[in-house]
Structures are given as C-alpha cells and as structure tokens.
Amino acid sequence: MNDNLVEVRGLKKWFPVQTSFVETILARRIDYVRAVDGISFDIRRGEVFGLAGESGSGKTTTGRLILRLVEPTEGEICFEGEDIVSLGSRQMRELRRRMQIIFQDPYASLNPRMKIGDGIGHALEIHGIAHSAAKREMVVSLMEKVGLTPAATLYEKYPHQLSGGQRQRAVIARALVMNPELVVADEPIAMADVSVRALLLELMIRLKEELELTYLFITHDLATAKYICDRIAIMYLGKIVEVGQLKDVYTSPLHPYTQALLSAVPVPDPNVRREKVLPEGEIPNPINPPPGCRFHPRCASAKGICSREEPHLIEVESGHFVACHPNS
C-alpha cells in the first residue's frame, strides 16, 4: 500500500484580476494573481502535515485546491493514487465523504439560522446516511466526543448562543461526522481565545489517534505547528521554499525565510533574547512576482543569481528539502 494519502504535483492556481471591459481591451492582456504557482508535496497516511507562512502566501488556497473547493489552473492532485482533478461532480460528491475541512472562522462557516445539532448532522442527510432520530443519535454522540456537553442541550442552540471555543468544537464535529480520512484544518484555532487553544489542539490530537485521521494543518503560527505537526512545509508567495521533518526544520532551518519566521517565535524564558532576523520591506505583488527567487528582494543574503534563476527544491539532508541557491 502507498504510504502517501495525498500527492500534489505542479499545482497552480491563478486568479484572473477583475477589471472593466474598457481596461481589458486597452491592456490587451489579462493579469493573474498567482496564489499558488507550481508546488509539489506529499501527505503521508496518518500524519499531520503542516503548511506555514505569512498571510497571502497561498496556504488556504492550497488546502481548498486539494479538496477541489477551488478548481486548479494546472497540476495533479492524487488521493490514494487517483487524480481527482479529472473527476466529475458525482464522483467528487462520493469522495467528499472521505475528505473534509475545518474552516478558520467558525461563526462565518456555521449557518446562523440552523441549530448546532442540525448543522453538524446536515451532511448525514445530504449523503443519505441518517435522518431524524438516527441522525440526532449520531450527532449527540459526536458532540460528546468533542467536548460539546451537555450535548442534548447544545444540540438545540444556535451559533450565536455558543462561546467561541464551543463554536470551534462544533465545526470540528461537523468535519468529522462523515468519518473522513483526510481533514484540512485551516487555521483551526486562530479565532479561539488563547486560553482554549491548547485544549483544542489536544482535542485534535486525541481525535486523530482515535479516528485514524490524516491532517493538513494550515497555520501562520510556527509555535502552534511545533505542538501538532509531524512534517512541515514553508510557503512564500505561492511557492514552497522548505519542507522536512518538524525537528529538522526547527533545529536546522535552511532557507532565510524559514530562519526569519522561526526567529519571531517567542522563547518561554524571560532571560533569553532571541536575535530576530526580520525580512526587509513588504511581500511583493503576487500579480507580478519578482524574477528568480521570490524572496530575494527581502533577503539579506541574496546574491546576483537569486534575481536571475528560480531555485528548485533540493534534498539537502534525508527528507529535508530547500529551494535556495547554494551559498546565498
């Protein structure tokens, strides 16, 4: 059996820039936002694969592409060896039972007019798995498993009647109600209070073990990724610049961008002062990204070749890849 549950090859998503008809005619071309621009990686069965980077790096778009909530411009997305890009709507409907998403904002992703229990169990009705009393029984059991107690009472509540932590548990339950194999967790604790973030991470880890889940964990917080991920990929401006085992990337970061991100992670010791390596300037425009290495305008170590040739991911150590020109 293939150890990889998901395999991504040369994945791209270019969003056309919306302009007026007159502007399009005068420009005689269409500009694109290169949100994801040719990335490749694997997600192994049973692991937590992290995808980290600044806002605007393409993390969320990548997660939605894998589930085909957004259609790719180019590339392959294989789930258990099958390229799902070519699947029709009926085949994707069947596949969606096995791949679910936890959205970043639970309040925005829950229907305000639907009771929490009905919202969690709605997919069971859509796929014809359970209705009425059978659906309620399954949902109540799952609500108790994720810590939404008393489940019978909260089942009848509406999203605005729950706390932020409870709403986050509700969207986790909704993602798991179909008993999926892959869960894309898009900043799953970003909207929760600091006091409950560790509890939610512990819940996700426990559910992963109990239900034999595989996570794609999307985050901008490397401190959070350190707590839950097995391997991690660093994204910058639509590209993956480094990928490897979590321990290798954190102890021996090879790309200047990764080094900058890690330098900003707080150290839990008031007597320790970590030297911050802050990138210069702002993230370039994704409509017209810089040539060569996309990080070179902000990189203190950049050399001439960095602005001319785009580096490709190279395995420097076993399982540790980096897209950076040597000695740059």
N, C-alpha and C positions, 0 to 999 in steps of 0.2 A: 504493500500500500504506500502511496506517495505521502511523505510527511507534510507536504505543503497543502494547506486547505485552500489558500488563495495565491495565485501567481499573477503579477501585473507586469506587462512588458510594453515599453514605449508609450505609456499612457499620456494623452494630451487632451486638454480642454481649453479651447479658445472661444471666448465670448465676444460676439461682434459688438462694437461700440455703437450705441444708438445715436444717430444723427438725423437731421432733417433731410428731406428729399433733395433740396437745393444744395446742401453741403455735400451730400454724397455724390451728386452729379459734378460739382466743381472739383472735388478732390479726386474723382475718378478711381477711387480705391476704397476699400473697407478696412478700417482699423479693428484690431482684436485685442482684448485683454487676455494675455497668456497666463491664465490662472494656474494651469498645470501643463508643463511643457516638456514631455518626454521623460517620464520616470519609470523605473522598474524596481520591484521588490517582491519578496515572498512573505506570506504569513503562515507559520507552521501550525499544524493542528495542536490545539491545547495551550498555546502560548498567549501572552499579552504583548502585542507588538505596538510600540509607541510611535507616534508621529508628532514631532515637536517643531516649533518655530514661531516666529513673530506673527502677529495678525497680518493677514494679506499674503502669507507665504503659499497658500493653496491647500492647507491641511483639510479643511472642511469640504472643499470641492472634491478632493481625492476620496474622502470617505463616501460621499454621495455618488461618485462615479462607480465605486466598487459595488454599490447596491443598485446601480442604474436608476437612481432617482434623478440623475443628470446624465444625459447621453454624451458619450465621449466623442471628441473630434477625430481621434485616431488612437490605435493601440489595442492591446488584448487584455481581457480580464477573465482569468480562468478560475472557476470554482470547482474544486475536486476534479481538475483536469479538463473541464468543459468550458469552452469560450462562451461566456454569457452575452457578449456584445451582439451576437447574431441571433439570439433567441427572440421569439415573438412574444407578444403581450400575454398570451395564455400560458406559455412556458415560464415566463418570468413570474406570473401570478403564483404558480405552483412553487417556484424556487424561493419566493419571498417568505414562505413558512420557515425556511432554514437560515435566513439572514435578516436581521433586524437592526434598528438604530435607536440610540438614546440621544435625543436632541439636547442642545445646550440649554435652552430656555424652557423649563417645564411648563411655565404659565402660558407661554405662547403656543406650545405644542399640544396642550390639552383643550378640548372643546369646552368653552365656559358654560354651554347650555346642556352638557351631558354630565350625569353623575359620575363620580370617580370609578365606581364599580363597572358601570356600563362602558366607560371609556377604556378601561383596561381590557374588558372582555369583548369589545366590539369586533376585533379580528377573528375571534372564535365564531361569531355569526357570519362574517364575511366569507370565511372559508368553509362554512357548513360543518364545523366541528362540534359545537354545542350551542344550545339555546335555552332560554328561560331558566328553570331550576338547575339544570346541569351546568349551564354557564356560570350561574351565581356560585355554585359549589366550588367549581374550579378556580374562580377569581378570588373568592374568600380565602381559600387555601393558599394561593399565591401571595395575597396581601399579607397574610400572617407570616409567610416565609421571608418577605422583605421588610418586616417590621411595621406594617401599617395596622396597628391594633388600637382599639378593638375593631376588627375588620368588618363585622356586621354593621357597626355604626358608621364607620368611614365610607362604606360602600355607598351609602345614600347621600354623602356630602358632595358639594360642588367644588371645583378647583379653588375658588376664592375663599372657601371656608377652611382650607388646609394651610399649614405653615409651609415655608419654603422647602424645608427638609422632607416633609410629608409628600409634597408635590413631586420632588425628585425621586422619592421611593416609588411613587405611582408610575412615573414614566419608565423606571427600571422594570417594574412589574409588567407594564404594557409591552415592553420589548421582549420579555421572557415568556409571555403567556402562550406563544406558539411553540415553545420548546426549541428555539433555534440552535444552530451550530456556531454561527458567526454573529457577533454583536459589535456594531460600530458605535463606540462611545465617544460622542463629540463634545469635548469639554464637559463631562457629566457632572462635575462638582463645582463648576465655575460660578453658578448662580446661587449656590448654597452658602449659608453662614459658615464662617471659619470654624466655629465650634462643632459643626456636624460633618465637616469634610472628611476627617479621619474615619468617622463611623461609616460614611457612605463608601469609602474605599475598602474598608474591612468587609462591608456587606458584599461588594462586587467580587472581592477575592474569594469569599466563602461561597457565593453562588457559582463562581467559575468552577470551583472544585466539586461542588455538589452536582451541578448540571453538566459538567464536562464541556464548558464553553471555550470559545476562542474569541479574544478581544482585539479589535483595532482601537487603541486608546489614543485619541487626539487631544493634545494639550499644548498650551504655551508655557506651562509651568514645569520646569525640569525637576524641581523638588518633588512635585506630585508624581511625575513619571518614575522617579527613583524608587518610590514606595511600591509601585504596582507592576512595572514593565519587566519583561524578560530581555527583549531586544528593543532597540530604538533607532529610528531614522530621523535625521535633522533636515528640515526643508527650508529653502530660502528662495523666494521669488519664483516659485513654480518648479524648482529643481531639488533633488535630494543631494546634499553635499557630503553626508556621512551616515553610515549605518553600521551597526555592530551590536554585540552583546552589551547590555547596560553597563556592566562593570568596566568593560574595556573603554567604552566611550566616555564614561565619567572619570576614570582614573588616567586615561591617556588620550584626551581629545586631540585629533589630528588636524581638523580644519579650523582656521582662525575664527570662523563664525561660531562654531561649537564652543571654542575656548571663551569667546565673548559671552555667550549665553550662560555658561557654567560659572563664569566669574561673578555674575549677578545673583547667583543663588546664595541666600543668607547662610552663614555658618552659626550653628546653635552654641556659640561660645562668645561671651562679651569681650574676652581678652584676645580674640583672634580677629585680625583685619585682613580680609582677602583683597588682593590687588585687582581692581576692576579693569577689564580690557574693553572699553566702550568703543563700538564702531563709530566712525565719523559719518556725519550727515544723516540723510534720511534714506529709506528704501526707495530705489529707483522706480520709475513709472513702468508698470507691467505691460503697458501698451507698446512701449519702445524700450525694452530692457537693454542694458549695456552689452557690448560685444565681449567675447571671451568669457572669463569667469564673471558671473553676475555680481559677485561680492567685491570685485576688485576696486570699485570706486570708494569703498568704505574700509578697505583692508590696509592696515599699517604695514604689512609685509609684502604687498603687491609689487611685482616686477613687470618688465615690459611684456613678457609672454602672456601674462594674465589678462591683458586687454586685447590680445590678438587671438588666442586659441582657447576654446572651451575645454576645461578638464573633464575627464570621464571617471566614473567610479572605478577605482583600482583596489584590489585586495592587498593591503599593506601587511596585515597580520591575519592569522586564521579567523575568518568570519568578520573581519573588521575592514570596511571599505571607506575610501575617502575620495572626493573629487577635488583635488588640489594639485597644482603643478609642483614638482619637487623643488625644495629649497625656496619656495615662495612664501 
